[in-house]
Amino acid sequence: MSMVYLIGLVFIVMCAGFAGTLSVGWSKANRSENAGYGSGTGKKWTRLGLLYVLGVVIVLAVFFALLNR
C-alpha cells in the first residue's frame, strides 16, 4: 500500500471525525439543558480514557503489523 493512500485514509478518517463532532455539537438534543449532566463525571472520564487507550493500542497494532509486513 502506497504512502499516498495511507495519508488519504488518515485524512478521510479525520474529516469523518470532524463531521461527526460537529453533528453532535449542533444536534437538537445537545442544545437542550440536562439537569443531571454534571453528575457521574468520574465514570464518564474513566470510560472515555479507556476508549482512548483502546484506540491507541489498536492503532499501534495496525502500525506494527504494516511495518513488519
HTML snippet that shows the backbone in 3Dmol.js (N, CA, C, O; Angstrom):
<script src="https://3Dmol.org/build/3Dmol-min.js"></script>
<div id="view" style="width:600px;height:400px;position:relative"></div>
<script>
const pdb = `
ATOM      1  N   MET A   1       0.853  -1.173   0.000  1.00  0.00           N
ATOM      2  CA  MET A   1       0.000   0.000   0.000  1.00  0.00           C
ATOM      3  C   MET A   1       0.898   1.234   0.000  1.00  0.00           C
ATOM      4  O   MET A   1       1.809   1.359   0.819  1.00  0.00           O
ATOM      5  N   SER A   2       0.634   2.104  -0.895  1.00  0.00           N
ATOM      6  CA  SER A   2       1.435   3.312  -1.043  1.00  0.00           C
ATOM      7  C   SER A   2       1.152   4.290   0.100  1.00  0.00           C
ATOM      8  O   SER A   2       0.059   4.321   0.666  1.00  0.00           O
ATOM      9  N   MET A   3       2.160   5.075   0.413  1.00  0.00           N
ATOM     10  CA  MET A   3       2.024   6.057   1.487  1.00  0.00           C
ATOM     11  C   MET A   3       0.952   7.092   1.153  1.00  0.00           C
ATOM     12  O   MET A   3       0.290   7.611   2.052  1.00  0.00           O
ATOM     13  N   VAL A   4       0.779   7.393  -0.129  1.00  0.00           N
ATOM     14  CA  VAL A   4      -0.242   8.364  -0.535  1.00  0.00           C
ATOM     15  C   VAL A   4      -1.626   7.871  -0.137  1.00  0.00           C
ATOM     16  O   VAL A   4      -2.456   8.653   0.325  1.00  0.00           O
ATOM     17  N   TYR A   5      -1.879   6.572  -0.316  1.00  0.00           N
ATOM     18  CA  TYR A   5      -3.175   6.016   0.058  1.00  0.00           C
ATOM     19  C   TYR A   5      -3.371   6.047   1.570  1.00  0.00           C
ATOM     20  O   TYR A   5      -4.472   6.316   2.052  1.00  0.00           O
ATOM     21  N   LEU A   6      -2.309   5.773   2.315  1.00  0.00           N
ATOM     22  CA  LEU A   6      -2.417   5.810   3.776  1.00  0.00           C
ATOM     23  C   LEU A   6      -2.694   7.229   4.273  1.00  0.00           C
ATOM     24  O   LEU A   6      -3.510   7.429   5.172  1.00  0.00           O
ATOM     25  N   ILE A   7      -2.019   8.197   3.692  1.00  0.00           N
ATOM     26  CA  ILE A   7      -2.265   9.587   4.076  1.00  0.00           C
ATOM     27  C   ILE A   7      -3.696   9.981   3.716  1.00  0.00           C
ATOM     28  O   ILE A   7      -4.366  10.672   4.484  1.00  0.00           O
ATOM     29  N   GLY A   8      -4.157   9.542   2.556  1.00  0.00           N
ATOM     30  CA  GLY A   8      -5.539   9.807   2.158  1.00  0.00           C
ATOM     31  C   GLY A   8      -6.532   9.176   3.110  1.00  0.00           C
ATOM     32  O   GLY A   8      -7.551   9.781   3.444  1.00  0.00           O
ATOM     33  N   LEU A   9      -6.237   7.950   3.553  1.00  0.00           N
ATOM     34  CA  LEU A   9      -7.116   7.264   4.502  1.00  0.00           C
ATOM     35  C   LEU A   9      -7.167   8.007   5.832  1.00  0.00           C
ATOM     36  O   LEU A   9      -8.240   8.163   6.415  1.00  0.00           O
ATOM     37  N   VAL A  10      -6.026   8.461   6.308  1.00  0.00           N
ATOM     38  CA  VAL A  10      -5.983   9.230   7.557  1.00  0.00           C
ATOM     39  C   VAL A  10      -6.786  10.519   7.407  1.00  0.00           C
ATOM     40  O   VAL A  10      -7.525  10.901   8.316  1.00  0.00           O
ATOM     41  N   PHE A  11      -6.647  11.182   6.281  1.00  0.00           N
ATOM     42  CA  PHE A  11      -7.389  12.417   6.032  1.00  0.00           C
ATOM     43  C   PHE A  11      -8.896  12.160   6.024  1.00  0.00           C
ATOM     44  O   PHE A  11      -9.658  12.946   6.586  1.00  0.00           O
ATOM     45  N   ILE A  12      -9.327  11.078   5.398  1.00  0.00           N
ATOM     46  CA  ILE A  12     -10.754  10.739   5.350  1.00  0.00           C
ATOM     47  C   ILE A  12     -11.291  10.461   6.748  1.00  0.00           C
ATOM     48  O   ILE A  12     -12.381  10.913   7.097  1.00  0.00           O
ATOM     49  N   VAL A  13     -10.529   9.715   7.551  1.00  0.00           N
ATOM     50  CA  VAL A  13     -10.964   9.410   8.922  1.00  0.00           C
ATOM     51  C   VAL A  13     -11.040  10.688   9.753  1.00  0.00           C
ATOM     52  O   VAL A  13     -11.971  10.867  10.538  1.00  0.00           O
ATOM     53  N   MET A  14     -10.063  11.577   9.580  1.00  0.00           N
ATOM     54  CA  MET A  14     -10.086  12.845  10.317  1.00  0.00           C
ATOM     55  C   MET A  14     -11.295  13.688   9.928  1.00  0.00           C
ATOM     56  O   MET A  14     -11.943  14.277  10.792  1.00  0.00           O
ATOM     57  N   CYS A  15     -11.599  13.748   8.647  1.00  0.00           N
ATOM     58  CA  CYS A  15     -12.761  14.521   8.189  1.00  0.00           C
ATOM     59  C   CYS A  15     -14.063  13.920   8.713  1.00  0.00           C
ATOM     60  O   CYS A  15     -14.976  14.650   9.099  1.00  0.00           O
ATOM     61  N   ALA A  16     -14.147  12.589   8.725  1.00  0.00           N
ATOM     62  CA  ALA A  16     -15.348  11.933   9.245  1.00  0.00           C
ATOM     63  C   ALA A  16     -15.511  12.219  10.737  1.00  0.00           C
ATOM     64  O   ALA A  16     -16.625  12.466  11.201  1.00  0.00           O
ATOM     65  N   GLY A  17     -14.420  12.187  11.485  1.00  0.00           N
ATOM     66  CA  GLY A  17     -14.479  12.509  12.907  1.00  0.00           C
ATOM     67  C   GLY A  17     -14.886  13.948  13.157  1.00  0.00           C
ATOM     68  O   GLY A  17     -15.659  14.233  14.072  1.00  0.00           O
ATOM     69  N   PHE A  18     -14.367  14.847  12.349  1.00  0.00           N
ATOM     70  CA  PHE A  18     -14.724  16.263  12.464  1.00  0.00           C
ATOM     71  C   PHE A  18     -16.203  16.477  12.162  1.00  0.00           C
ATOM     72  O   PHE A  18     -16.891  17.202  12.880  1.00  0.00           O
ATOM     73  N   ALA A  19     -16.689  15.841  11.094  1.00  0.00           N
ATOM     74  CA  ALA A  19     -18.106  15.970  10.729  1.00  0.00           C
ATOM     75  C   ALA A  19     -18.999  15.375  11.813  1.00  0.00           C
ATOM     76  O   ALA A  19     -20.048  15.937  12.128  1.00  0.00           O
ATOM     77  N   GLY A  20     -18.594  14.249  12.383  1.00  0.00           N
ATOM     78  CA  GLY A  20     -19.371  13.639  13.459  1.00  0.00           C
ATOM     79  C   GLY A  20     -19.415  14.516  14.696  1.00  0.00           C
ATOM     80  O   GLY A  20     -20.458  14.646  15.336  1.00  0.00           O
ATOM     81  N   THR A  21     -18.282  15.117  15.031  1.00  0.00           N
ATOM     82  CA  THR A  21     -18.229  16.014  16.185  1.00  0.00           C
ATOM     83  C   THR A  21     -19.141  17.218  15.985  1.00  0.00           C
ATOM     84  O   THR A  21     -19.868  17.612  16.897  1.00  0.00           O
ATOM     85  N   LEU A  22     -19.098  17.796  14.798  1.00  0.00           N
ATOM     86  CA  LEU A  22     -19.969  18.943  14.523  1.00  0.00           C
ATOM     87  C   LEU A  22     -21.440  18.554  14.557  1.00  0.00           C
ATOM     88  O   LEU A  22     -22.266  19.310  15.068  1.00  0.00           O
ATOM     89  N   SER A  23     -21.778  17.385  14.020  1.00  0.00           N
ATOM     90  CA  SER A  23     -23.185  16.978  14.004  1.00  0.00           C
ATOM     91  C   SER A  23     -23.706  16.735  15.419  1.00  0.00           C
ATOM     92  O   SER A  23     -24.863  17.040  15.710  1.00  0.00           O
ATOM     93  N   VAL A  24     -22.878  16.197  16.289  1.00  0.00           N
ATOM     94  CA  VAL A  24     -23.298  16.008  17.686  1.00  0.00           C
ATOM     95  C   VAL A  24     -23.417  17.362  18.378  1.00  0.00           C
ATOM     96  O   VAL A  24     -24.372  17.597  19.119  1.00  0.00           O
ATOM     97  N   GLY A  25     -22.465  18.245  18.144  1.00  0.00           N
ATOM     98  CA  GLY A  25     -22.481  19.558  18.788  1.00  0.00           C
ATOM     99  C   GLY A  25     -23.668  20.407  18.388  1.00  0.00           C
ATOM    100  O   GLY A  25     -24.181  21.179  19.197  1.00  0.00           O
ATOM    101  N   TRP A  26     -24.108  20.274  17.156  1.00  0.00           N
ATOM    102  CA  TRP A  26     -25.218  21.084  16.662  1.00  0.00           C
ATOM    103  C   TRP A  26     -26.563  20.378  16.740  1.00  0.00           C
ATOM    104  O   TRP A  26     -27.567  20.916  16.274  1.00  0.00           O
ATOM    105  N   SER A  27     -26.603  19.185  17.320  1.00  0.00           N
ATOM    106  CA  SER A  27     -27.863  18.443  17.363  1.00  0.00           C
ATOM    107  C   SER A  27     -28.860  19.106  18.309  1.00  0.00           C
ATOM    108  O   SER A  27     -28.475  19.810  19.242  1.00  0.00           O
ATOM    109  N   LYS A  28     -30.131  18.873  18.059  1.00  0.00           N
ATOM    110  CA  LYS A  28     -31.193  19.460  18.879  1.00  0.00           C
ATOM    111  C   LYS A  28     -31.114  18.935  20.311  1.00  0.00           C
ATOM    112  O   LYS A  28     -31.318  19.689  21.263  1.00  0.00           O
ATOM    113  N   ALA A  29     -30.820  17.647  20.463  1.00  0.00           N
ATOM    114  CA  ALA A  29     -30.729  17.059  21.800  1.00  0.00           C
ATOM    115  C   ALA A  29     -29.577  17.669  22.597  1.00  0.00           C
ATOM    116  O   ALA A  29     -29.658  17.764  23.821  1.00  0.00           O
ATOM    117  N   ASN A  30     -28.530  18.072  21.932  1.00  0.00           N
ATOM    118  CA  ASN A  30     -27.382  18.654  22.618  1.00  0.00           C
ATOM    119  C   ASN A  30     -27.667  20.080  23.089  1.00  0.00           C
ATOM    120  O   ASN A  30     -27.043  20.552  24.039  1.00  0.00           O
ATOM    121  N   ARG A  31     -28.580  20.755  22.449  1.00  0.00           N
ATOM    122  CA  ARG A  31     -28.892  22.143  22.821  1.00  0.00           C
ATOM    123  C   ARG A  31     -29.820  22.237  24.029  1.00  0.00           C
ATOM    124  O   ARG A  31     -29.829  23.257  24.718  1.00  0.00           O
ATOM    125  N   SER A  32     -30.592  21.200  24.296  1.00  0.00           N
ATOM    126  CA  SER A  32     -31.499  21.252  25.445  1.00  0.00           C
ATOM    127  C   SER A  32     -30.709  20.999  26.730  1.00  0.00           C
ATOM    128  O   SER A  32     -29.756  20.220  26.747  1.00  0.00           O
ATOM    129  N   GLU A  33     -31.121  21.669  27.798  1.00  0.00           N
ATOM    130  CA  GLU A  33     -30.418  21.539  29.069  1.00  0.00           C
ATOM    131  C   GLU A  33     -30.767  20.228  29.747  1.00  0.00           C
ATOM    132  O   GLU A  33     -31.898  19.750  29.669  1.00  0.00           O
ATOM    133  N   ASN A  34     -29.772  19.658  30.414  1.00  0.00           N
ATOM    134  CA  ASN A  34     -29.955  18.428  31.164  1.00  0.00           C
ATOM    135  C   ASN A  34     -29.462  18.687  32.583  1.00  0.00           C
ATOM    136  O   ASN A  34     -28.277  18.944  32.796  1.00  0.00           O
ATOM    137  N   ALA A  35     -30.365  18.619  33.548  1.00  0.00           N
ATOM    138  CA  ALA A  35     -30.014  18.928  34.937  1.00  0.00           C
ATOM    139  C   ALA A  35     -28.985  17.949  35.500  1.00  0.00           C
ATOM    140  O   ALA A  35     -28.182  18.331  36.351  1.00  0.00           O
ATOM    141  N   GLY A  36     -28.992  16.714  35.049  1.00  0.00           N
ATOM    142  CA  GLY A  36     -28.067  15.709  35.566  1.00  0.00           C
ATOM    143  C   GLY A  36     -26.787  15.581  34.766  1.00  0.00           C
ATOM    144  O   GLY A  36     -26.078  14.582  34.887  1.00  0.00           O
ATOM    145  N   TYR A  37     -26.482  16.575  33.955  1.00  0.00           N
ATOM    146  CA  TYR A  37     -25.311  16.488  33.078  1.00  0.00           C
ATOM    147  C   TYR A  37     -24.008  16.359  33.867  1.00  0.00           C
ATOM    148  O   TYR A  37     -23.132  15.579  33.492  1.00  0.00           O
ATOM    149  N   GLY A  38     -23.877  17.104  34.934  1.00  0.00           N
ATOM    150  CA  GLY A  38     -22.627  17.110  35.692  1.00  0.00           C
ATOM    151  C   GLY A  38     -22.447  15.935  36.626  1.00  0.00           C
ATOM    152  O   GLY A  38     -21.357  15.745  37.164  1.00  0.00           O
ATOM    153  N   SER A  39     -23.479  15.144  36.835  1.00  0.00           N
ATOM    154  CA  SER A  39     -23.346  14.027  37.772  1.00  0.00           C
ATOM    155  C   SER A  39     -22.683  12.837  37.089  1.00  0.00           C
ATOM    156  O   SER A  39     -22.902  12.583  35.905  1.00  0.00           O
ATOM    157  N   GLY A  40     -21.884  12.124  37.839  1.00  0.00           N
ATOM    158  CA  GLY A  40     -21.230  10.927  37.323  1.00  0.00           C
ATOM    159  C   GLY A  40     -20.110  11.208  36.346  1.00  0.00           C
ATOM    160  O   GLY A  40     -19.848  10.405  35.450  1.00  0.00           O
ATOM    161  N   THR A  41     -19.443  12.347  36.508  1.00  0.00           N
ATOM    162  CA  THR A  41     -18.394  12.686  35.544  1.00  0.00           C
ATOM    163  C   THR A  41     -17.181  11.779  35.675  1.00  0.00           C
ATOM    164  O   THR A  41     -16.503  11.508  34.684  1.00  0.00           O
ATOM    165  N   GLY A  42     -16.899  11.307  36.884  1.00  0.00           N
ATOM    166  CA  GLY A  42     -15.750  10.414  37.065  1.00  0.00           C
ATOM    167  C   GLY A  42     -15.902   9.143  36.253  1.00  0.00           C
ATOM    168  O   GLY A  42     -14.949   8.676  35.630  1.00  0.00           O
ATOM    169  N   LYS A  43     -17.090   8.592  36.261  1.00  0.00           N
ATOM    170  CA  LYS A  43     -17.371   7.378  35.500  1.00  0.00           C
ATOM    171  C   LYS A  43     -17.236   7.640  33.996  1.00  0.00           C
ATOM    172  O   LYS A  43     -16.716   6.810  33.251  1.00  0.00           O
ATOM    173  N   LYS A  44     -17.711   8.799  33.573  1.00  0.00           N
ATOM    174  CA  LYS A  44     -17.627   9.156  32.149  1.00  0.00           C
ATOM    175  C   LYS A  44     -16.178   9.329  31.712  1.00  0.00           C
ATOM    176  O   LYS A  44     -15.792   8.862  30.640  1.00  0.00           O
ATOM    177  N   TRP A  45     -15.368  10.001  32.541  1.00  0.00           N
ATOM    178  CA  TRP A  45     -13.967  10.209  32.194  1.00  0.00           C
ATOM    179  C   TRP A  45     -13.204   8.893  32.166  1.00  0.00           C
ATOM    180  O   TRP A  45     -12.327   8.701  31.324  1.00  0.00           O
ATOM    181  N   THR A  46     -13.530   7.992  33.076  1.00  0.00           N
ATOM    182  CA  THR A  46     -12.879   6.684  33.085  1.00  0.00           C
ATOM    183  C   THR A  46     -13.195   5.922  31.808  1.00  0.00           C
ATOM    184  O   THR A  46     -12.302   5.344  31.189  1.00  0.00           O
ATOM    185  N   ARG A  47     -14.446   5.919  31.418  1.00  0.00           N
ATOM    186  CA  ARG A  47     -14.852   5.228  30.193  1.00  0.00           C
ATOM    187  C   ARG A  47     -14.198   5.857  28.965  1.00  0.00           C
ATOM    188  O   ARG A  47     -13.735   5.148  28.071  1.00  0.00           O
ATOM    189  N   LEU A  48     -14.164   7.184  28.925  1.00  0.00           N
ATOM    190  CA  LEU A  48     -13.534   7.877  27.804  1.00  0.00           C
ATOM    191  C   LEU A  48     -12.037   7.569  27.745  1.00  0.00           C
ATOM    192  O   LEU A  48     -11.488   7.335  26.668  1.00  0.00           O
ATOM    193  N   GLY A  49     -11.391   7.571  28.894  1.00  0.00           N
ATOM    194  CA  GLY A  49      -9.962   7.245  28.944  1.00  0.00           C
ATOM    195  C   GLY A  49      -9.683   5.841  28.452  1.00  0.00           C
ATOM    196  O   GLY A  49      -8.715   5.612  27.726  1.00  0.00           O
ATOM    197  N   LEU A  50     -10.532   4.892  28.847  1.00  0.00           N
ATOM    198  CA  LEU A  50     -10.362   3.511  28.384  1.00  0.00           C
ATOM    199  C   LEU A  50     -10.560   3.404  26.877  1.00  0.00           C
ATOM    200  O   LEU A  50      -9.859   2.640  26.215  1.00  0.00           O
ATOM    201  N   LEU A  51     -11.499   4.154  26.334  1.00  0.00           N
ATOM    202  CA  LEU A  51     -11.695   4.148  24.884  1.00  0.00           C
ATOM    203  C   LEU A  51     -10.468   4.709  24.164  1.00  0.00           C
ATOM    204  O   LEU A  51     -10.068   4.183  23.125  1.00  0.00           O
ATOM    205  N   TYR A  52      -9.877   5.758  24.699  1.00  0.00           N
ATOM    206  CA  TYR A  52      -8.670   6.322  24.090  1.00  0.00           C
ATOM    207  C   TYR A  52      -7.509   5.330  24.166  1.00  0.00           C
ATOM    208  O   TYR A  52      -6.777   5.164  23.190  1.00  0.00           O
ATOM    209  N   VAL A  53      -7.336   4.677  25.297  1.00  0.00           N
ATOM    210  CA  VAL A  53      -6.266   3.686  25.433  1.00  0.00           C
ATOM    211  C   VAL A  53      -6.480   2.546  24.444  1.00  0.00           C
ATOM    212  O   VAL A  53      -5.536   2.110  23.785  1.00  0.00           O
ATOM    213  N   LEU A  54      -7.710   2.064  24.337  1.00  0.00           N
ATOM    214  CA  LEU A  54      -8.019   1.001  23.389  1.00  0.00           C
ATOM    215  C   LEU A  54      -7.733   1.449  21.957  1.00  0.00           C
ATOM    216  O   LEU A  54      -7.183   0.684  21.165  1.00  0.00           O
ATOM    217  N   GLY A  55      -8.100   2.669  21.628  1.00  0.00           N
ATOM    218  CA  GLY A  55      -7.836   3.196  20.289  1.00  0.00           C
ATOM    219  C   GLY A  55      -6.351   3.279  19.984  1.00  0.00           C
ATOM    220  O   GLY A  55      -5.925   2.938  18.881  1.00  0.00           O
ATOM    221  N   VAL A  56      -5.559   3.729  20.949  1.00  0.00           N
ATOM    222  CA  VAL A  56      -4.112   3.824  20.754  1.00  0.00           C
ATOM    223  C   VAL A  56      -3.512   2.436  20.567  1.00  0.00           C
ATOM    224  O   VAL A  56      -2.648   2.247  19.710  1.00  0.00           O
ATOM    225  N   VAL A  57      -3.954   1.469  21.351  1.00  0.00           N
ATOM    226  CA  VAL A  57      -3.448   0.099  21.222  1.00  0.00           C
ATOM    227  C   VAL A  57      -3.776  -0.466  19.845  1.00  0.00           C
ATOM    228  O   VAL A  57      -2.929  -1.105  19.221  1.00  0.00           O
ATOM    229  N   ILE A  58      -4.987  -0.238  19.369  1.00  0.00           N
ATOM    230  CA  ILE A  58      -5.380  -0.739  18.045  1.00  0.00           C
ATOM    231  C   ILE A  58      -4.545  -0.075  16.950  1.00  0.00           C
ATOM    232  O   ILE A  58      -4.075  -0.749  16.034  1.00  0.00           O
ATOM    233  N   VAL A  59      -4.363   1.227  17.041  1.00  0.00           N
ATOM    234  CA  VAL A  59      -3.566   1.940  16.030  1.00  0.00           C
ATOM    235  C   VAL A  59      -2.123   1.449  16.041  1.00  0.00           C
ATOM    236  O   VAL A  59      -1.534   1.251  14.978  1.00  0.00           O
ATOM    237  N   LEU A  60      -1.549   1.250  17.217  1.00  0.00           N
ATOM    238  CA  LEU A  60      -0.180   0.745  17.292  1.00  0.00           C
ATOM    239  C   LEU A  60      -0.073  -0.669  16.733  1.00  0.00           C
ATOM    240  O   LEU A  60       0.903  -0.993  16.056  1.00  0.00           O
ATOM    241  N   ALA A  61      -1.060  -1.509  17.006  1.00  0.00           N
ATOM    242  CA  ALA A  61      -1.045  -2.873  16.476  1.00  0.00           C
ATOM    243  C   ALA A  61      -1.092  -2.865  14.953  1.00  0.00           C
ATOM    244  O   ALA A  61      -0.358  -3.608  14.302  1.00  0.00           O
ATOM    245  N   VAL A  62      -1.945  -2.032  14.391  1.00  0.00           N
ATOM    246  CA  VAL A  62      -2.029  -1.931  12.927  1.00  0.00           C
ATOM    247  C   VAL A  62      -0.731  -1.359  12.367  1.00  0.00           C
ATOM    248  O   VAL A  62      -0.236  -1.827  11.342  1.00  0.00           O
ATOM    249  N   PHE A  63      -0.186  -0.360  13.029  1.00  0.00           N
ATOM    250  CA  PHE A  63       1.064   0.252  12.574  1.00  0.00           C
ATOM    251  C   PHE A  63       2.191  -0.772  12.527  1.00  0.00           C
ATOM    252  O   PHE A  63       2.893  -0.873  11.521  1.00  0.00           O
ATOM    253  N   PHE A  64       2.373  -1.534  13.605  1.00  0.00           N
ATOM    254  CA  PHE A  64       3.453  -2.517  13.631  1.00  0.00           C
ATOM    255  C   PHE A  64       3.185  -3.686  12.692  1.00  0.00           C
ATOM    256  O   PHE A  64       4.124  -4.268  12.149  1.00  0.00           O
ATOM    257  N   ALA A  65       1.924  -4.036  12.495  1.00  0.00           N
ATOM    258  CA  ALA A  65       1.600  -5.092  11.535  1.00  0.00           C
ATOM    259  C   ALA A  65       1.974  -4.651  10.121  1.00  0.00           C
ATOM    260  O   ALA A  65       2.521  -5.439   9.349  1.00  0.00           O
ATOM    261  N   LEU A  66       1.682  -3.405   9.781  1.00  0.00           N
ATOM    262  CA  LEU A  66       2.051  -2.891   8.460  1.00  0.00           C
ATOM    263  C   LEU A  66       3.561  -2.694   8.330  1.00  0.00           C
ATOM    264  O   LEU A  66       4.127  -2.875   7.253  1.00  0.00           O
ATOM    265  N   LEU A  67       4.200  -2.326   9.425  1.00  0.00           N
ATOM    266  CA  LEU A  67       5.639  -2.091   9.410  1.00  0.00           C
ATOM    267  C   LEU A  67       6.412  -3.388   9.198  1.00  0.00           C
ATOM    268  O   LEU A  67       7.435  -3.394   8.514  1.00  0.00           O
ATOM    269  N   ASN A  68       5.937  -4.470   9.772  1.00  0.00           N
ATOM    270  CA  ASN A  68       6.632  -5.758   9.691  1.00  0.00           C
ATOM    271  C   ASN A  68       6.177  -6.612   8.527  1.00  0.00           C
ATOM    272  O   ASN A  68       6.545  -7.784   8.448  1.00  0.00           O
ATOM    273  N   ARG A  69       5.410  -6.074   7.648  1.00  0.00           N
ATOM    274  CA  ARG A  69       4.898  -6.830   6.508  1.00  0.00           C
ATOM    275  C   ARG A  69       5.947  -7.014   5.465  1.00  0.00           C
ATOM    276  O   ARG A  69       5.688  -7.631   4.431  1.00  0.00           O
TER     277      ARG A  69
END
`;
const viewer = $3Dmol.createViewer("view");
viewer.addModel(pdb, "pdb");
viewer.setStyle({}, {cartoon: {color: "spectrum"}});
viewer.zoomTo();
viewer.render();
</script>
